[in-house]
Amino acid sequence: MMRKYVVRTIRTICISVEGISMENFRRWRLDWVPLGLLTAVLITLPARVFAQQPVTPDPMEKPFLAENDQAMKKMMDGMAAKPSGDIDSDFVAMMQPHHQGAIDMAEVELRYGHNEQLRRIAQEIIVDQQQEIVAMSVALKRPLPPSAPVPTQTPQAVSHQTQPQTMNPGMSMPMPTPGNRQ
């Protein structure tokens, strides 16, 4: 019923606005409807194919999720700061736990993640978020938070399948020297 209504509506619009004859409309419909159906099938097919691929769960997923949930809870609790009446202080009071939460989650990725590109991104997140926490403290003339080293982990002789992954010693980022700035 709905299909007939749509076809009639399109036909009426085409005939009245464009002056298309009934024969041209039928020809257009025969040419374009199969192409539209094929397009719809091709668009939805990859999602269905990929959704059916079995995924072998990582044995470290449970501890990863537990630590990530803990970091999220700590962040959300910290962001629920009571308003002080000072907009800037309130902003920082909410943003610093937010940034610390990002640091905590990035550290969890470094402990458990396998993808080298994501692990590098996690390292960058930690450095960037630490710098922003310091910048917010400086802006409000507050004492600086305690220094924290860039997260690196000592290599352990364990399998990636049974223990969290450790930092790859070759993952250190080159730091410019005063005479070598770009």
C-alpha positions, 0 to 999 in steps of 0.5 A: 500500500505504501509502495503504491502511494510513493510511486503515485506521488513521485509520478504525480510530481514528475508529470506535473513539475517536469512535464514527464509523460507516463511512458517516460516515467515507466521507463525511468522506474524500470531503469532506476529502481533495480539500481536503487535496490542493488545499491541498498543491498551493497550498502548493507551487505558489508555490515552483515558480513562483518557482523557475522565474523567470530571474534576470539575474546582476549583473555585480558579483556576482563581486567582491562574492562575492570581497570577502565571502569574503575578509571571512569568511576573515579573520573565521574566522581571527581567531576561532580565537584560542588560549585564554588561560585567561581566559574573558572575554579569550577571549570578547572575542578571539573576538567582536571579529573576529566583529564586525569581520567583520560590519563588513567584510561590511557595507562590501562591501554598501555598495560593491556593494548596490543595495537602499536598505533593506539599505544603511541596515541595513549602515550601522547594522551598522557603527555598532553593531558598532564600538560593541560592539568599543569596549564590549568593550575598555572592559570589559576595560580595554584600549586602545581600537581606533583610531577609524574613520569611519562608512563613507560613499563619495564619489559616482562618476559610474558606472553601477550595472551596471558599478561598485559602488554608492556611497552616496546623499548623502541616506542620512545619518541625522539625529543628535539635538542636545543640545536636540533629544533624543527 
